[in-house]
């Protein structure tokens, strides 16, 4: 029979291994749920914005034309210097949210000021003496 001290050590070892296994499983699951993605360095979101999505597609096309592989441009094999040059950074969604939180808050806090036009308003052209062209049908 095992003595009390040996039983305690075995229970501690089993619990430690079980908890360690859960932690490892949790870490890999979080990584799978939040894979790295390309986000804009100016923190603008492309979701629901066709213009920004078009810019992203143009950047990918440019990088592929420069000889980078699909995996590099997709961010599957690490970063792409070309995508970085195009204004994108590879992070998880949580990483983007954390990095861009301050940027978004400062955008909301800063009122947009309209710049006064320094140009004088143009005067309407004087009516010309030539007759206007007839309507064409």
C-alpha positions in Angstrom: 0.0 0.0 0.0 1.0 3.6 -0.6 1.6 5.9 2.3 -0.3 9.2 2.6 2.7 11.2 1.4 3.2 9.2 -1.8 -0.5 9.4 -2.5 -0.4 13.2 -2.1 2.5 13.5 -4.5 0.8 11.3 -7.1 -2.5 13.3 -6.9 -0.5 16.6 -7.2 1.3 15.3 -10.3 -1.9 14.1 -12.0 -3.7 17.4 -11.3 -0.7 19.4 -12.5 -0.5 17.4 -15.7 -4.3 17.7 -16.3 -4.2 21.5 -15.7 -1.2 21.9 -18.0 -2.9 19.9 -20.7 -6.0 22.1 -20.5 -3.9 25.3 -20.7 -2.1 24.0 -23.8 -5.4 23.1 -25.4 -6.8 26.5 -24.6 -3.8 28.3 -26.1 -4.0 26.4 -29.4 -7.8 26.9 -29.6 -7.5 30.7 -29.0 -4.8 30.9 -31.8 -7.0 29.0 -34.1 -10.0 31.2 -33.4 -8.0 34.4 -33.9 -5.5 33.8 -36.7 -3.3 36.7 -37.9 -4.9 38.9 -40.5 -3.7 42.0 -42.4 -5.1 45.3 -41.1 -4.4 48.8 -42.1 -1.8 50.8 -40.2 -4.2 53.8 -40.1 -6.7 51.5 -38.3 -9.5 52.0 -40.9 -11.7 48.9 -41.2 -12.3 47.4 -44.6 -15.3 45.4 -43.6 -18.3 46.9 -45.2 -16.2 49.5 -47.1 -15.8 48.6 -50.8 -13.3 51.3 -51.4 -10.9 50.0 -48.7 -11.5 46.4 -49.7 -10.5 47.4 -53.3 -7.3 49.0 -51.9 -6.5 45.8 -50.0 -7.0 43.7 -53.2 -4.8 46.1 -55.1 -2.1 45.8 -52.5 -2.3 42.0 -52.7 -2.1 42.1 -56.5 0.9 44.4 -56.3 2.7 42.1 -53.9 2.0 39.0 -56.0 3.3 40.8 -59.1 6.5 41.6 -57.2 7.0 37.8 -56.8 5.7 37.2 -53.3 3.9 33.9 -52.8 0.2 33.5 -52.1 1.0 32.3 -48.6 3.2 35.3 -47.9 0.6 37.8 -49.1 -2.1 35.9 -47.2 0.0 36.1 -44.0 0.1 32.3 -43.6 3.9 32.2 -43.5 4.6 35.3 -41.5 4.8 38.8 -42.7 5.2 40.3 -46.1 7.5 43.3 -46.5 5.5 44.3 -49.6 2.2 44.3 -47.7 3.9 46.3 -44.9 5.1 48.8 -47.6 1.5 49.0 -48.8 0.3 50.2 -45.3 -0.8 46.9 -43.7 0.3 45.1 -40.6 -0.2 41.4 -39.7 -1.9 40.9 -36.3 -4.7 39.0 -34.8 -8.1 40.7 -34.7 -7.6 41.1 -30.9 -4.2 42.6 -31.7 -5.7 45.1 -34.1 -8.4 46.0 -31.7 -5.9 46.7 -28.9 -3.5 48.6 -31.2 -6.3 50.7 -32.8 -8.3 51.4 -29.7 -6.5 54.6 -28.9 -6.6 55.7 -32.6 -10.4 55.2 -32.7 -10.9 57.0 -29.4 -8.9 60.0 -30.6 -10.9 60.1 -33.9 -14.1 60.3 -31.9 -12.8 62.9 -29.5 -11.4 65.2 -32.1 -14.1 67.3 -33.8 -13.7 67.6 -37.5 -13.1 71.3 -38.5 -14.1 72.6 -41.8 -11.4 74.6 -43.4 -12.5 78.0 -44.7 -12.0 78.5 -48.3 -9.3 81.0 -49.1 -10.5 81.5 -52.6 -12.8 84.3 -53.4 -16.1 83.2 -54.9 -16.0 83.5 -58.6 -18.4 85.9 -60.3 -20.8 84.5 -62.7 -19.7 84.9 -66.3 -21.5 87.7 -68.1 -24.1 86.5 -70.6 -22.5 86.1 -74.0 -23.8 87.8 -77.0 -23.8 84.6 -79.1 -27.1 82.7 -79.2 -27.4 79.5 -77.2 -27.4 76.3 -79.3 -30.8 74.9 -80.1 -31.9 71.9 -78.2 -31.1 68.7 -80.0 -33.5 65.8 -80.0 
